[in-house]
Amino acid sequence: MSISRSILLRASRSQWLARQMAERAFAKRAVRKFMPGEDVTDAIEAAQRLSSEGLGAVLTQLGENLTSLGEAGIVREHYLGVLDQIAARGLTASVISVKPTQLGLDLSLDACFEHLDVLAARAKSVGPGMLWIDMEDSSYVDRTLDLVRKLKGKHDNIGVCLQAYLKRTPADLDSLLPLSPGIRLVKGAYAEAPHVAFPDKRDVDLAYYALAETLLASASRGQAFPVFGTHDRGLIDRIVSRASSLGVKDKAYEIHMLYGIRAADQRALATAGRTVRTLISYGRSWFPWYMRRLAERPANVWFVLRSMV
């Protein structure tokens, strides 16, 4: 792992830095590269603009590791309100993505399941109906996958994120495929030990494409719904080519990218017939997420500094 990436990931865990940056105007200006604003209204309006350009949206409120089940209930009600706004605005290409720790995973697996159960049922009635479940650091993988398996027993609109840099992910994918799941494949952005995750970018890229091939092969048999979350255009082009060679239709998989990153590529891919959704994050608890985004590509630090100046 590069020194700059290591520093950024360490910074992402600093509560002191998070408190300091949350009140700094220059920091808020910098983060606007990756998010339209802190309020859900900012996210909804951004989704409306993207819809007019043929792009879908994935909305997610930032924040992790709540300290009470009461807070988790508030988050559930927030997301129910978001789904209501999606329906009211006719944003049929917009969905939500939630973190299990926002819904009480650290406190009660049963309570977290109940919140997800309610959200899945409501999401089913809105737009495309998917409820995406984010993956957090490696210590949460087993519990998150247990939730996904239990939810799939009741709902067919469940998708989960898997991280290519985790060495366990091929086995996790194999275990999920019999459920015909939605799988959003990302490279991974948490600080992990070398025995848990590949530290070198080249190894992560190789793992990502191997997992993508497995997903596409399953999709060609109607046994998976793959989503590829990456800004690596070369990798995307290889995946699109492989999908074509396997006979996977354009609507049978999706490409997800972050708001503000490769916007022109997002539009070009959509124009070419791909299904593209933009991940729109919002909320005051943006600092840890922002540091992880910069750590994914430390060169973005210089872009941010230039834009601030």
C-alpha atoms as a printed R data frame, in Angstrom:
    type eleno elety resid chain resno       x       y       z
1   ATOM     1    CA   MET     A     1   0.000   0.000   0.000
2   ATOM     2    CA   SER     A     2   1.352   3.447  -0.929
3   ATOM     3    CA   ILE     A     3   2.310   5.884   1.823
4   ATOM     4    CA   SER     A     4  -0.253   8.452   0.654
5   ATOM     5    CA   ARG     A     5  -3.060   5.870   0.648
6   ATOM     6    CA   SER     A     6  -2.041   4.694   4.112
7   ATOM     7    CA   ILE     A     7  -2.076   8.267   5.461
8   ATOM     8    CA   LEU     A     8  -5.509   8.991   3.974
9   ATOM     9    CA   LEU     A     9  -7.006   5.792   5.363
10  ATOM    10    CA   ARG     A    10  -5.574   6.536   8.793
11  ATOM    11    CA   ALA     A    11  -7.043  10.040   8.602
12  ATOM    12    CA   SER     A    12 -10.456   8.542   7.759
13  ATOM    13    CA   ARG     A    13 -10.565   6.983  11.239
14  ATOM    14    CA   SER     A    14  -9.773  10.198  13.120
15  ATOM    15    CA   GLN     A    15 -12.802  11.592  14.942
16  ATOM    16    CA   TRP     A    16 -10.843  14.728  15.815
17  ATOM    17    CA   LEU     A    17 -10.124  15.475  12.165
18  ATOM    18    CA   ALA     A    18 -13.731  14.734  11.273
19  ATOM    19    CA   ARG     A    19 -14.962  17.282  13.814
20  ATOM    20    CA   GLN     A    20 -12.461  19.895  12.635
21  ATOM    21    CA   MET     A    21 -13.211  19.492   8.917
22  ATOM    22    CA   ALA     A    22 -16.981  19.433   9.398
23  ATOM    23    CA   GLU     A    23 -16.841  23.108  10.421
24  ATOM    24    CA   ARG     A    24 -14.345  24.322   7.811
25  ATOM    25    CA   ALA     A    25 -15.750  26.091   4.762
26  ATOM    26    CA   PHE     A    26 -12.745  25.146   2.601
27  ATOM    27    CA   ALA     A    27 -13.289  21.447   3.404
28  ATOM    28    CA   LYS     A    28 -16.959  21.662   2.474
29  ATOM    29    CA   ARG     A    29 -15.998  23.274  -0.826
30  ATOM    30    CA   ALA     A    30 -13.552  20.461  -1.521
31  ATOM    31    CA   VAL     A    31 -16.019  17.669  -0.788
32  ATOM    32    CA   ARG     A    32 -18.514  19.104  -3.270
33  ATOM    33    CA   LYS     A    33 -16.471  17.447  -5.997
34  ATOM    34    CA   PHE     A    34 -17.904  14.140  -4.807
35  ATOM    35    CA   MET     A    35 -21.327  15.095  -3.391
36  ATOM    36    CA   PRO     A    36 -23.895  17.755  -4.360
37  ATOM    37    CA   GLY     A    37 -24.600  18.787  -0.759
38  ATOM    38    CA   GLU     A    38 -25.228  17.613   2.789
39  ATOM    39    CA   ASP     A    39 -29.032  17.599   2.620
40  ATOM    40    CA   VAL     A    40 -31.187  14.880   1.059
41  ATOM    41    CA   THR     A    41 -32.880  17.573  -1.043
42  ATOM    42    CA   ASP     A    42 -29.516  18.253  -2.703
43  ATOM    43    CA   ALA     A    43 -29.230  14.552  -3.557
44  ATOM    44    CA   ILE     A    44 -32.787  14.305  -4.912
45  ATOM    45    CA   GLU     A    45 -32.303  17.355  -7.107
46  ATOM    46    CA   ALA     A    46 -29.023  15.923  -8.424
47  ATOM    47    CA   ALA     A    47 -30.823  12.665  -9.220
48  ATOM    48    CA   GLN     A    48 -33.459  14.671 -11.110
49  ATOM    49    CA   ARG     A    49 -30.773  16.363 -13.213
50  ATOM    50    CA   LEU     A    50 -29.052  13.051 -13.945
51  ATOM    51    CA   SER     A    51 -32.356  11.489 -14.965
52  ATOM    52    CA   SER     A    52 -32.715  14.100 -17.690
53  ATOM    53    CA   GLU     A    53 -29.348  12.890 -19.058
54  ATOM    54    CA   GLY     A    54 -30.373   9.234 -19.130
55  ATOM    55    CA   LEU     A    55 -28.567   8.297 -15.907
56  ATOM    56    CA   GLY     A    56 -30.012   6.557 -12.877
57  ATOM    57    CA   ALA     A    57 -29.001   7.278  -9.294
58  ATOM    58    CA   VAL     A    58 -28.155   5.424  -6.091
59  ATOM    59    CA   LEU     A    59 -28.804   7.567  -3.006
60  ATOM    60    CA   THR     A    60 -27.016   6.927   0.274
61  ATOM    61    CA   GLN     A    61 -26.879   8.894   3.508
62  ATOM    62    CA   LEU     A    62 -23.391   8.999   5.002
63  ATOM    63    CA   GLY     A    63 -22.792   7.815   8.551
64  ATOM    64    CA   GLU     A    64 -21.719   4.606  10.263
65  ATOM    65    CA   ASN     A    65 -21.618   2.834  13.630
66  ATOM    66    CA   LEU     A    66 -24.537   4.328  15.508
67  ATOM    67    CA   THR     A    67 -24.668   4.057  19.289
68  ATOM    68    CA   SER     A    68 -28.384   3.364  19.949
69  ATOM    69    CA   LEU     A    69 -31.244   1.469  18.382
70  ATOM    70    CA   GLY     A    70 -33.257   4.674  18.562
71  ATOM    71    CA   GLU     A    71 -30.837   6.259  16.095
72  ATOM    72    CA   ALA     A    72 -31.214   3.242  13.808
73  ATOM    73    CA   GLY     A    73 -34.977   3.728  13.801
74  ATOM    74    CA   ILE     A    74 -34.510   7.351  12.790
75  ATOM    75    CA   VAL     A    75 -32.305   6.250   9.871
76  ATOM    76    CA   ARG     A    76 -34.957   3.768   8.735
77  ATOM    77    CA   GLU     A    77 -37.614   6.483   8.782
78  ATOM    78    CA   HIS     A    78 -35.261   8.776   6.870
79  ATOM    79    CA   TYR     A    79 -34.851   6.221   4.086
80  ATOM    80    CA   LEU     A    80 -38.592   5.571   3.958
81  ATOM    81    CA   GLY     A    81 -38.950   9.311   3.390
82  ATOM    82    CA   VAL     A    82 -36.329   9.190   0.647
83  ATOM    83    CA   LEU     A    83 -38.261   6.430  -1.107
84  ATOM    84    CA   ASP     A    84 -41.411   8.534  -0.843
85  ATOM    85    CA   GLN     A    85 -39.583  11.467  -2.470
86  ATOM    86    CA   ILE     A    86 -38.281   9.206  -5.241
87  ATOM    87    CA   ALA     A    87 -41.856   8.090  -5.950
88  ATOM    88    CA   ALA     A    88 -43.279  11.631  -5.757
89  ATOM    89    CA   ARG     A    89 -40.731  12.940  -8.258
90  ATOM    90    CA   GLY     A    90 -41.151  10.011 -10.626
91  ATOM    91    CA   LEU     A    91 -37.470   9.088 -10.390
92  ATOM    92    CA   THR     A    92 -37.996   5.566 -11.645
93  ATOM    93    CA   ALA     A    93 -34.256   5.024 -12.184
94  ATOM    94    CA   SER     A    94 -33.292   5.927  -8.594
95  ATOM    95    CA   VAL     A    95 -32.683   3.472  -5.752
96  ATOM    96    CA   ILE     A    96 -31.205   3.589  -2.242
97  ATOM    97    CA   SER     A    97 -28.146   1.938  -0.736
98  ATOM    98    CA   VAL     A    98 -27.812   1.517   3.039
99  ATOM    99    CA   LYS     A    99 -25.078   0.584   5.510
100 ATOM   100    CA   PRO     A   100 -26.077  -2.106   8.030
101 ATOM   101    CA   THR     A   101 -24.278  -0.277  10.840
102 ATOM   102    CA   GLN     A   102 -26.567   2.703  10.182
103 ATOM   103    CA   LEU     A   103 -29.466   0.391  10.954
104 ATOM   104    CA   GLY     A   104 -28.118  -1.061  14.188
105 ATOM   105    CA   LEU     A   105 -25.897  -3.964  13.123
106 ATOM   106    CA   ASP     A   106 -23.416  -3.248  15.931
107 ATOM   107    CA   LEU     A   107 -26.253  -3.392  18.462
108 ATOM   108    CA   SER     A   108 -28.732  -6.038  17.325
109 ATOM   109    CA   LEU     A   109 -28.697  -8.299  14.270
110 ATOM   110    CA   ASP     A   110 -32.446  -8.896  14.647
111 ATOM   111    CA   ALA     A   111 -33.260  -5.177  14.831
112 ATOM   112    CA   CYS     A   112 -31.070  -4.489  11.800
113 ATOM   113    CA   PHE     A   113 -32.885  -7.227   9.868
114 ATOM   114    CA   GLU     A   114 -36.274  -5.788  10.792
115 ATOM   115    CA   HIS     A   115 -35.280  -2.331   9.514
116 ATOM   116    CA   LEU     A   116 -33.950  -3.791   6.263
117 ATOM   117    CA   ASP     A   117 -37.088  -5.904   5.899
118 ATOM   118    CA   VAL     A   118 -39.272  -2.772   6.063
119 ATOM   119    CA   LEU     A   119 -37.073  -0.887   3.602
120 ATOM   120    CA   ALA     A   120 -37.006  -3.785   1.134
121 ATOM   121    CA   ALA     A   121 -40.792  -3.972   1.135
122 ATOM   122    CA   ARG     A   122 -41.133  -0.227   0.525
123 ATOM   123    CA   ALA     A   123 -38.398  -0.164  -2.126
124 ATOM   124    CA   LYS     A   124 -40.239  -2.887  -4.041
125 ATOM   125    CA   SER     A   125 -43.057  -0.439  -4.727
126 ATOM   126    CA   VAL     A   126 -40.778   2.363  -5.962
127 ATOM   127    CA   GLY     A   127 -39.019   2.559  -9.344
128 ATOM   128    CA   PRO     A   128 -36.813  -0.441 -10.083
129 ATOM   129    CA   GLY     A   129 -37.305  -1.603  -6.504
130 ATOM   130    CA   MET     A   130 -33.768  -2.632  -5.563
131 ATOM   131    CA   LEU     A   131 -32.488  -2.224  -2.019
132 ATOM   132    CA   TRP     A   132 -28.705  -2.181  -2.096
133 ATOM   133    CA   ILE     A   133 -26.811  -3.158   1.045
134 ATOM   134    CA   ASP     A   134 -23.323  -1.717   1.352
135 ATOM   135    CA   MET     A   135 -20.374  -3.727   2.606
136 ATOM   136    CA   GLU     A   136 -18.251  -2.132   5.313
137 ATOM   137    CA   ASP     A   137 -14.874  -3.329   6.594
138 ATOM   138    CA   SER     A   138 -13.975  -7.019   6.711
139 ATOM   139    CA   SER     A   139 -15.171  -7.497  10.297
140 ATOM   140    CA   TYR     A   140 -18.768  -7.034   9.059
141 ATOM   141    CA   VAL     A   141 -18.747  -9.384   6.073
142 ATOM   142    CA   ASP     A   142 -20.151 -12.501   7.751
143 ATOM   143    CA   ARG     A   143 -22.946 -10.631   9.535
144 ATOM   144    CA   THR     A   144 -23.853  -8.667   6.423
145 ATOM   145    CA   LEU     A   145 -24.036 -11.797   4.275
146 ATOM   146    CA   ASP     A   146 -26.170 -13.507   6.920
147 ATOM   147    CA   LEU     A   147 -28.583 -10.585   6.650
148 ATOM   148    CA   VAL     A   148 -28.594 -10.821   2.855
149 ATOM   149    CA   ARG     A   149 -29.358 -14.547   2.875
150 ATOM   150    CA   LYS     A   150 -32.207 -14.060   5.338
151 ATOM   151    CA   LEU     A   151 -33.622 -11.120   3.366
152 ATOM   152    CA   LYS     A   152 -33.445 -13.071   0.099
153 ATOM   153    CA   GLY     A   153 -35.761 -15.595   1.696
154 ATOM   154    CA   LYS     A   154 -38.472 -12.892   1.752
155 ATOM   155    CA   HIS     A   155 -37.566 -10.396  -0.978
156 ATOM   156    CA   ASP     A   156 -36.297 -10.672  -4.541
157 ATOM   157    CA   ASN     A   157 -35.063  -7.077  -4.721
158 ATOM   158    CA   ILE     A   158 -31.948  -7.375  -2.539
159 ATOM   159    CA   GLY     A   159 -28.463  -6.487  -3.737
160 ATOM   160    CA   VAL     A   160 -25.183  -6.525  -1.809
161 ATOM   161    CA   CYS     A   161 -21.763  -5.021  -2.342
162 ATOM   162    CA   LEU     A   162 -18.703  -7.289  -2.532
163 ATOM   163    CA   GLN     A   163 -15.125  -6.004  -2.392
164 ATOM   164    CA   ALA     A   164 -12.586  -7.408  -4.833
165 ATOM   165    CA   TYR     A   165  -9.568  -6.660  -2.641
166 ATOM   166    CA   LEU     A   166 -10.720  -9.064   0.082
167 ATOM   167    CA   LYS     A   167  -9.117 -12.475  -0.412
168 ATOM   168    CA   ARG     A   168 -12.274 -14.202   0.790
169 ATOM   169    CA   THR     A   169 -14.555 -12.665  -1.851
170 ATOM   170    CA   PRO     A   170 -14.406 -15.470  -4.485
171 ATOM   171    CA   ALA     A   171 -15.701 -17.933  -1.878
172 ATOM   172    CA   ASP     A   172 -18.341 -15.447  -0.720
173 ATOM   173    CA   LEU     A   173 -19.517 -14.955  -4.299
174 ATOM   174    CA   ASP     A   174 -19.758 -18.714  -4.872
175 ATOM   175    CA   SER     A   175 -21.875 -19.052  -1.739
176 ATOM   176    CA   LEU     A   176 -24.269 -16.299  -2.874
177 ATOM   177    CA   LEU     A   177 -24.772 -17.326  -6.500
178 ATOM   178    CA   PRO     A   178 -27.424 -20.003  -5.730
179 ATOM   179    CA   LEU     A   179 -29.603 -17.133  -4.441
180 ATOM   180    CA   SER     A   180 -29.518 -15.367  -7.859
181 ATOM   181    CA   PRO     A   181 -28.421 -12.177  -6.143
182 ATOM   182    CA   GLY     A   182 -27.766  -8.631  -7.153
183 ATOM   183    CA   ILE     A   183 -24.019  -8.123  -6.655
184 ATOM   184    CA   ARG     A   184 -22.327  -4.716  -6.834
185 ATOM   185    CA   LEU     A   185 -18.624  -5.400  -7.263
186 ATOM   186    CA   VAL     A   186 -16.197  -2.712  -6.067
187 ATOM   187    CA   LYS     A   187 -12.476  -2.735  -5.457
188 ATOM   188    CA   GLY     A   188 -12.623  -1.843  -1.746
189 ATOM   189    CA   ALA     A   189 -11.576   1.223   0.236
190 ATOM   190    CA   TYR     A   190 -10.993   0.289   3.887
191 ATOM   191    CA   ALA     A   191  -7.649  -0.192   5.606
192 ATOM   192    CA   GLU     A   192  -7.159  -3.959   5.831
193 ATOM   193    CA   ALA     A   193  -4.268  -6.203   6.864
194 ATOM   194    CA   PRO     A   194  -2.284  -7.844   4.026
195 ATOM   195    CA   HIS     A   195  -3.481 -11.314   5.020
196 ATOM   196    CA   VAL     A   196  -7.079 -10.103   4.604
197 ATOM   197    CA   ALA     A   197  -6.869  -7.941   1.474
198 ATOM   198    CA   PHE     A   198  -4.538  -7.563  -1.485
199 ATOM   199    CA   PRO     A   199  -2.302  -4.551  -0.787
200 ATOM   200    CA   ASP     A   200  -1.170  -4.043  -4.405
201 ATOM   201    CA   LYS     A   201  -3.385  -2.377  -6.995
202 ATOM   202    CA   ARG     A   202  -2.376  -4.832  -9.735
203 ATOM   203    CA   ASP     A   203  -3.562  -7.795  -7.660
204 ATOM   204    CA   VAL     A   204  -6.842  -6.014  -6.869
205 ATOM   205    CA   ASP     A   205  -7.410  -5.306 -10.568
206 ATOM   206    CA   LEU     A   206  -6.771  -8.960 -11.462
207 ATOM   207    CA   ALA     A   207  -9.118 -10.139  -8.725
208 ATOM   208    CA   TYR     A   208 -11.796  -7.677  -9.861
209 ATOM   209    CA   TYR     A   209 -11.803  -8.879 -13.458
210 ATOM   210    CA   ALA     A   210 -11.816 -12.557 -12.428
211 ATOM   211    CA   LEU     A   211 -14.857 -11.911 -10.226
212 ATOM   212    CA   ALA     A   212 -16.477  -9.914 -13.039
213 ATOM   213    CA   GLU     A   213 -16.079 -12.874 -15.391
214 ATOM   214    CA   THR     A   214 -17.727 -15.169 -12.845
215 ATOM   215    CA   LEU     A   215 -20.623 -12.744 -12.454
216 ATOM   216    CA   LEU     A   216 -21.095 -12.318 -16.194
217 ATOM   217    CA   ALA     A   217 -21.037 -16.076 -16.771
218 ATOM   218    CA   SER     A   218 -23.760 -16.424 -14.147
219 ATOM   219    CA   ALA     A   219 -25.715 -13.531 -15.668
220 ATOM   220    CA   SER     A   220 -25.615 -15.254 -19.065
221 ATOM   221    CA   ARG     A   221 -27.547 -18.102 -17.419
222 ATOM   222    CA   GLY     A   222 -29.934 -15.736 -15.630
223 ATOM   223    CA   GLN     A   223 -28.409 -16.591 -12.249
224 ATOM   224    CA   ALA     A   224 -27.068 -13.206 -11.154
225 ATOM   225    CA   PHE     A   225 -27.562  -9.490 -11.643
226 ATOM   226    CA   PRO     A   226 -24.071  -7.927 -11.752
227 ATOM   227    CA   VAL     A   227 -23.232  -4.309 -11.096
228 ATOM   228    CA   PHE     A   228 -19.713  -3.042 -11.684
229 ATOM   229    CA   GLY     A   229 -18.701  -0.160  -9.467
230 ATOM   230    CA   THR     A   230 -15.480   1.239 -10.887
231 ATOM   231    CA   HIS     A   231 -14.098   4.363 -12.580
232 ATOM   232    CA   ASP     A   232 -11.417   2.386 -14.435
233 ATOM   233    CA   ARG     A   233 -12.527   2.951 -18.035
234 ATOM   234    CA   GLY     A   234 -10.157   0.327 -19.398
235 ATOM   235    CA   LEU     A   235 -11.612  -2.239 -17.019
236 ATOM   236    CA   ILE     A   236 -15.154  -1.188 -17.888
237 ATOM   237    CA   ASP     A   237 -14.458  -1.606 -21.607
238 ATOM   238    CA   ARG     A   238 -13.089  -5.131 -20.989
239 ATOM   239    CA   ILE     A   239 -16.192  -6.007 -18.958
240 ATOM   240    CA   VAL     A   240 -18.549  -4.635 -21.626
241 ATOM   241    CA   SER     A   241 -16.695  -6.630 -24.287
242 ATOM   242    CA   ARG     A   242 -16.838  -9.802 -22.201
243 ATOM   243    CA   ALA     A   243 -20.552  -9.306 -21.552
244 ATOM   244    CA   SER     A   244 -21.141  -9.034 -25.296
245 ATOM   245    CA   SER     A   245 -19.154 -12.188 -26.032
246 ATOM   246    CA   LEU     A   246 -21.204 -14.118 -23.460
247 ATOM   247    CA   GLY     A   247 -24.492 -12.803 -24.805
248 ATOM   248    CA   VAL     A   248 -25.313 -10.779 -21.678
249 ATOM   249    CA   LYS     A   249 -27.760  -8.048 -22.684
250 ATOM   250    CA   ASP     A   250 -27.075  -4.413 -21.820
251 ATOM   251    CA   LYS     A   251 -30.014  -4.325 -19.393
252 ATOM   252    CA   ALA     A   252 -28.799  -7.452 -17.585
253 ATOM   253    CA   TYR     A   253 -25.964  -5.637 -15.834
254 ATOM   254    CA   GLU     A   254 -25.159  -2.120 -14.672
255 ATOM   255    CA   ILE     A   255 -22.219   0.233 -14.224
256 ATOM   256    CA   HIS     A   256 -22.097   2.441 -11.119
257 ATOM   257    CA   MET     A   257 -19.831   5.454 -10.654
258 ATOM   258    CA   LEU     A   258 -19.562   8.189  -8.056
259 ATOM   259    CA   TYR     A   259 -21.117  11.596  -8.477
260 ATOM   260    CA   GLY     A   260 -18.548  14.017  -9.910
261 ATOM   261    CA   ILE     A   261 -16.163  11.352 -11.200
262 ATOM   262    CA   ARG     A   262 -15.837  10.745 -14.946
263 ATOM   263    CA   ALA     A   263 -19.158  12.434 -15.636
264 ATOM   264    CA   ALA     A   264 -18.484  12.523 -19.377
265 ATOM   265    CA   ASP     A   265 -17.759   8.786 -19.387
266 ATOM   266    CA   GLN     A   266 -20.994   8.132 -17.504
267 ATOM   267    CA   ARG     A   267 -22.980   9.980 -20.144
268 ATOM   268    CA   ALA     A   268 -21.091   8.315 -22.995
269 ATOM   269    CA   LEU     A   269 -21.696   4.840 -21.598
270 ATOM   270    CA   ALA     A   270 -25.402   5.585 -21.167
271 ATOM   271    CA   THR     A   271 -25.616   6.929 -24.728
272 ATOM   272    CA   ALA     A   272 -23.997   3.701 -25.950
273 ATOM   273    CA   GLY     A   273 -26.786   1.672 -24.335
274 ATOM   274    CA   ARG     A   274 -25.258   0.740 -21.006
275 ATOM   275    CA   THR     A   275 -27.315   1.082 -17.823
276 ATOM   276    CA   VAL     A   276 -25.417   3.589 -15.673
277 ATOM   277    CA   ARG     A   277 -26.277   4.804 -12.186
278 ATOM   278    CA   THR     A   278 -24.485   7.530 -10.284
279 ATOM   279    CA   LEU     A   279 -23.848   7.024  -6.578
280 ATOM   280    CA   ILE     A   280 -24.955  10.205  -4.801
281 ATOM   281    CA   SER     A   281 -23.880  10.513  -1.176
282 ATOM   282    CA   TYR     A   282 -25.097  13.184   1.227
283 ATOM   283    CA   GLY     A   283 -25.115  14.008   4.936
284 ATOM   284    CA   ARG     A   284 -22.910  15.695   7.530
285 ATOM   285    CA   SER     A   285 -20.872  12.579   8.326
286 ATOM   286    CA   TRP     A   286 -18.877  12.864   5.114
287 ATOM   287    CA   PHE     A   287 -15.300  12.991   6.373
288 ATOM   288    CA   PRO     A   288 -14.463   9.234   6.702
289 ATOM   289    CA   TRP     A   289 -16.120   8.502   3.369
290 ATOM   290    CA   TYR     A   290 -14.331  11.411   1.701
291 ATOM   291    CA   MET     A   291 -10.918  10.275   2.938
292 ATOM   292    CA   ARG     A   292 -11.571   6.767   1.604
293 ATOM   293    CA   ARG     A   293 -12.548   8.210  -1.792
294 ATOM   294    CA   LEU     A   294  -9.279  10.155  -1.928
295 ATOM   295    CA   ALA     A   295  -7.352   7.056  -0.840
296 ATOM   296    CA   GLU     A   296  -8.751   5.113  -3.783
297 ATOM   297    CA   ARG     A   297  -6.826   7.476  -6.043
298 ATOM   298    CA   PRO     A   298  -4.463   9.759  -4.096
299 ATOM   299    CA   ALA     A   299  -3.898  11.885  -7.218
300 ATOM   300    CA   ASN     A   300  -7.366  13.294  -6.496
301 ATOM   301    CA   VAL     A   301  -5.818  15.159  -3.562
302 ATOM   302    CA   TRP     A   302  -3.973  17.460  -5.958
303 ATOM   303    CA   PHE     A   303  -7.121  17.947  -8.052
304 ATOM   304    CA   VAL     A   304  -9.016  18.999  -4.915
305 ATOM   305    CA   LEU     A   305  -6.261  21.385  -3.812
306 ATOM   306    CA   ARG     A   306  -6.185  23.016  -7.257
307 ATOM   307    CA   SER     A   307  -9.965  23.392  -7.325
308 ATOM   308    CA   MET     A   308  -9.942  24.995  -3.872
309 ATOM   309    CA   VAL     A   309  -7.299  27.520  -4.913
